[in-house]
Amino acid sequence: MESIKWTVNQMPKTADENLKVMGLDEVSKARAFHESFPQYSVTPLAKLTQMASLLGLGEVYVKDESYRFGLNAFKVLGGSFAMARYIAKQTGKDVSELPYNVLTSEALKKEFGQATFFTATDGNHGRGVAWAANKLGQKAVVLMPKGTTQTRLNNILAEGAQATIEEYNYDECVRMANAMAEKTEHGVMVQDTAWDGYEEIPAWIMQGYGTMAMEANDQLQEAGCDRPTHVFIQAGVGSLAGAVQGYFANRYPENPPKVVVVEAEAAACLYKGATAGDGKIRIVDGDMETIMAGLACGEPNTISWDILKNHVDTFIASPDWVAAKGMRMLAAPIKGDPQVTSGESGAAPFGTLACIMTMDEYKPLREHLGLGKDSKVLLFSTEGDTDPGRYKSIVWDGNEK
C-alpha cells in the first residue's frame, strides 16, 4: 500500500500581490451574484461530532457541495461568475449591475450578443460552464480528457453544450480549447487555471469559488465555532485551494487557520513544487491515472501558486486508497452524524485527515500540524456521486479504481 507523502512549506515568500484577488469585497460581490439565481441555496455544512470524537479532534465540519444548484459539484460557482464578469466588462458595467434577471434579459442579449465559451474539463467545471451558458443564453464548447466517463459527457451534453472526449490528457485539452477559442468569433476561454498572459478570467473563477468559503465561514459561526484551526483543501491546478486559502488569509489576517493542501499522488504538481523548495512551478505530465479525476491536473494555476506558497502550511500527495477510504467513511458515518455522499475528488481531504489521525506512521505529521482535541477542522466535499456507477463500485463493492 502506497503511503501518503507530505512536505512542510518552506518556499521563499513573494510580495503576495495575488492575495487581493480573494479580498473580502470581491468575494462578497461573487456571493451576491450567486444569491441572485433562482436556483441558489446555501449548501449544507455537515458537523461530524461522533467522527471528531473517534479521530481525537475537537470539531470536524464538511461542506457538502453535492447540493450546489442541482449540479452535484461546486464548480459552477466559478464558471458562472467569470461569465458574468466577462459580460460586465464587455458592456461597460460592474458585475453588481448584472444579477441573474438582468443577465438573462432580452435587453442584455441585444446589447451583448452571443459568445461561445470554451473550456476543458473532466466533468464538474465543464458541466458548470455548460449549465451557466444555457441559463444565460450563451453557447458552450467543452473538451474532455481521455479516461472521462460517458456519464460525465452525457451530463454536459444534457445542458445543451457541444462536448467531446479527446484522446489527450487534461492539460492538452486546455491548450486545444484555448486554440479553438482564439479562432472563433466571440470565442472566450473560461478555464479554471491561469498561465502567464491568461489570468483575468481565472481570477474571476477563483472569486466565484469564494462564495463557498464565505458560506462555510458563516455556517461555522452559526454552529458556535468562532474560526477553524485547520482547513484541508484539495487541489488539481490549485484554483480552489488558492481561493479557499486566499479567503481565509484575508478573513483572519492576524490568526489564520493552518491550511493543508491535498493532491492526488499521480498528479501532485503543487507537492512537487513545494518539495523542490525554490518557489518555482513544477509540472506533471503523462496520463496521471487516478480515481480522483477532478484532481488529475499537472500544470499549476500561476495566481493560486503565488497565494499557496505564501500561506499554506503543508502540501500532501495522497494515493487513491486514501480517497476511497474517505468516500466510505463519509457514506457510512457513525450513528448520529449526517451522511455525506462524496465523490473521489471530494473525499480525498477527509480520507487524508482520517489517516493522519489514526495511523502511527503519520504521527510526525499529526504533531507538526498540532491536530488534537482542541482542533476545529473544516473540509470541503467538492462533489457528490458525479459518476454514480464508479461511486457504487468504490463504496459498495470495495473497488479503488
N, C-alpha and C positions, 0 to 999 in steps of 0.2 A: 504494500500500500504506500503510495507516494505521500510524502509529508508536506505540510503547509510550510511555505518559505516566507520569511519576513525580514525586513530591514528597517532600522530606525532612520528617519530623515536627518541627514547631516549635510544636505546640499547647501551651497552658498546662497544667501538671500539676495533678492533683487530689489529694485526701487518700489516694487509692489504696485505698479501702475494699473494693473488689471483688476485689483480688488474693488475699485469703484464701479466696475461693471455690475457687481452684485450689491450695490448700495441699497439701503432700505427704501429710499424713494422710488428707485427703479423697480424693485420687486413689488412695491405697493401698486404701481401702475399696472404691472402684469396681472396681479391678483384682481384688481378692479375690472380689467378687461375680461378675465375668465368668468368672473361673477356675473357679467352681463349676458352670458349664454343661457338660454332657457334650460339647457341640459345640465347646468352646473349644480353640483352639491359638494360639500366638503367630504373627502374620503375618510373612512374610519381610522382611528388610532387605537390599535389593539393593545390593551395593558395586560401583559402576561405575568400576573402576580405569582402564580404557582411555579411557573417556569423560572422566574427570577430567583425564587427560594431554592429550587433544585440546583441551579447553576451557581449559587453562592453570591448572587448580586442583589443590590437593593431594589431596583426597579428596572423592568425591561418593557420597552414600547416598540411596536411595529406599525408603521404607517402602511395601510393596505390599499395599494393603488389599483387593485383589481376592479375597483368600483368607479374608476375615472371615466366619466362621460359615456359609460356603457362600452368602452373600448378595451377593458381588461389590462390597461397599462398606462403609465404616467406620461408617455412621450408626447401625446397630443398637446400637452401644455406648452411645449417649446415650439413646435411647428406652427400652431395656430397664432401664437403671439408674434412670431417672426413674420408671418404673412401680414398680420395687421400692421406691424411696424413698417414693413416694406410699402404697403399700400398708403400708409400715412405719409411716408417720405415722398412718394411719387405724386401725391395730391397736395403737398404743402401743408399737411395737418399734423397735430400732435396725436399720438395714439389714444390719448384720453378722449379725443373727439370722435373716435370710431368704435363705440360699443357694438355689440352684435347686431342690433336692429338697424344701425346706420350702415355697417359693413355689408349687410345683406340686402340693402335697399336698391331699388331701381335707379335712384338718383346717383348713388355712388358708382353703380355699374356703368352708367353713362359717362361719368366723369373719369373713371379709372380704366374702363375697358376690361379686357380679359388677358390674364397672364397664364403661362404654363409653368408650374412649379415642379422642378426636377429634384429627385433625391435618390440616395441608395440606402438600403436597409435590410436587416434580417427579418423585419416584421413590424415591430411596435412603432418605430418612428415613421415608417412609410405609411402605415395604417392611419396614424395621426394626421400626417400631411394630406393623405387622400380624403379623410373624413372632413378636415377643415376646408380643403379646396371645394369639396362637394357642397358643404353648407354655405360657403361664401360665393358660390357660382363661378369658381375658377377651375382650371384644368390641372391634372397632376400626372406625372410620369415617374414610375418607380422601378429601379433596377435592384434585383435581389441576388445575393451571392450564392454560389453552389453550396449545396447542403441544406438550403432553405426548404422547409416542408411545404407541400401542396396546400395544407390548411392555411398557412400564413399568407401564401399567394392569394388564395380564394378570398380571404378576409379583405384584402386590399382591392381586388377586382370588384368586390361587392359594394365598395364605396364609389365606384364609377371611374376609377383611375385606370390608366394604361400601365400594366405591370408585367414583368418577365423575370424568370430565374435565369441568370447568366452562368457561364462556365468559369467564373473568376471569383477571387476572394472579395471580401468587403471593401478593402482599400482600393482595389482595381475598379470595382463598381462605382465608387465615389468619383474616380478620375473619369470614367466613361460618362456618368451622368453630368458632370461638370462640362465636358466637351460638348455634349448634346445641348445643354442649356445655352452655351455660348453661340451655337449655330442656329438657335431657334429665335424667331422674332418674339419679343416679350417673354423670353425664357429666363427663368430665375432659379438659381441653385439654392435649395433650402436644406442645408446639411448641418447635422449637429456635431460637426468637428470644424476646427479652424486651422488654416495654414497661412503662411506669410502671404499677404495680399487678399485673403478671404477671411475677414474677422468680424465684420459688422453683423451679418446675419447670425453667425454662431453665438455672438454676444447676446443678441436678442433671444435666441433659443434658450440660452442659459438663464436669462432673466425670467422667461416663461416657466422654467423648472423651479424657480424661486417660490412660485405660488405654493408648491407642495411643502417646501421647507417652512414657509411662514405659517401655513395652516398647522403644521405639526407643532411648531413652537407655541402657537396659541392653544392648541389642544393639551399640550403638556401643562401649561399654566392652569388651564381649567381643571386638570386632574390633580392639581396641587403640587406639581413639580416645577420649581422656580426656573431651572435650566438643566439641560442634560450635562452629565460629566463626560460622557463619551458618545461619539457618533460614529457608527460603522456605515460606510457607503461604498457601493460597488462602482467599478469603472470599466468602460470599454475604451473609448478615446479619452474619457475623463471629463466630458462636458457636465454630466450630472454631478460628479464628485466635486468639480470646481465650483458649480453653482451652490451646492449644499455647504461646502467649506466656506465659500465666499459669503454666503448669507450669515452663517453663524459667527464668522470672524467680524463681520460688521455689526451683528446684533449684540455680541458680548465682547467688545474690544478689550476690556480690562480683565476678563476672566473666561476666555473661550473654552469650549469643550475640547477634549482630545479627539482628533479625527483620525480614524483608521480607514485607509482605502484598500478595498478587496478586489482583486482581479482574478480572472480565470488563468490558471497556471500556463495554459497553452498560448495565451495572448497577453502576457504580462509586461507590456511596454513601459508602463509607469514604474513598476517594481524594478525593471532592468535599469531604467534611468536613475532611480534612487540608489540602487546598489552601486552603480558607477560613481556616483557621488559628486560629479563635476557640474551638475545642473543642466547638462545638455540632453536633448531628446534622444531616446533610443527607439529603434523601430524593430518590430517583429514581423516577419513575412511568412509566406507559405500558407498551408491550408488552415492552420490554427484550429485543429479539431477539438471540440469541447461541447458538452451538453449545454453550456452557458452561451448559447448562440448570440444573445444580445450583447455579450461582452467580448466577442471574437473580433476585436479590432486591434490593429498593430501599430497605428500611427497616431500619436497623441495630439489632442487639441492644444494649439500653442497658447491660447489665452488661459485655459484651465491649468496647463502645466505650470505657468507662472504663479498662479494662485496657490496651487498644491505645494510646490516646492518651498513656498514661503510659510506655509501654515500647517501642513499635515504632519502628524507625529510619526506614524508608521505606515509602511506600504507592505501589503501581503499578497502573495500569489497562492491561490487555493486550487487543488486538483478537483476533478469532477465529483468524487465521492463526498466531498465536503458539502457541495451544493445539494446533492441528493439527500444527504443526512438532514440538512436544513429544511428541505421540502417536506420530508416525512415528519419531522418534529413539529413543524407549524401546522401540518394537516391533521395530526393526531395529538393535540395538546393535552396537558394534564387537566383533569376534571376541574371545572370552574373557570378555566381560561377560554377566551374565544378562539375559534379555529381561524387560520389564515390560509387561503388557497394561494400558494406562492409558486411561481414558475422557477425554472432553473436559474435564471439570472437574478430573479427576485430574492431567492432564498440563500444565495451564496454568503452574504454577510452574517446572517443568523447562524448558518451552519458553522462558519468560521468562529464566531463568538462561542458557540456551544463547545467546540473542540478546545479552544483556548482555556475554557473554564473547567473542563472535565478530564483532560488528558495530560498526564505528567510531563510528557515531552515538551509541552508548551508553557510549563510553569515559568521559565525565564521571561517569556513574552507577557504572561499574565502579570508578573511582578513589575516589569518595565512599565506597563500601561496603568498599573495601580488599580486593577479591576478587583472589586471585592464587595463586601456587604454595604458599603456606602455609595456604590456606583449606580448611576441612573443612565441607562444605555438606550439610545434612540437608533432604530434601524428603519430602512425603507424597503418594503417589499414592492419592487417596481413593476411587477407584472403578476397576473394570475396564471391560469392554465391556458396560455395563448395557443398552445398546441395540445388539445385535450388527450389525444392518443398517447403522446410522449409522456405527458404528465402522469397518466394512469400507469404506464409501463414502469415508471420510476417509483411512484408512491405505492401502487397496489402490488406490482409484480416484482419489485425489488431490483429492477434493472438500473444501471447507472447511465447507460447510453440511451 
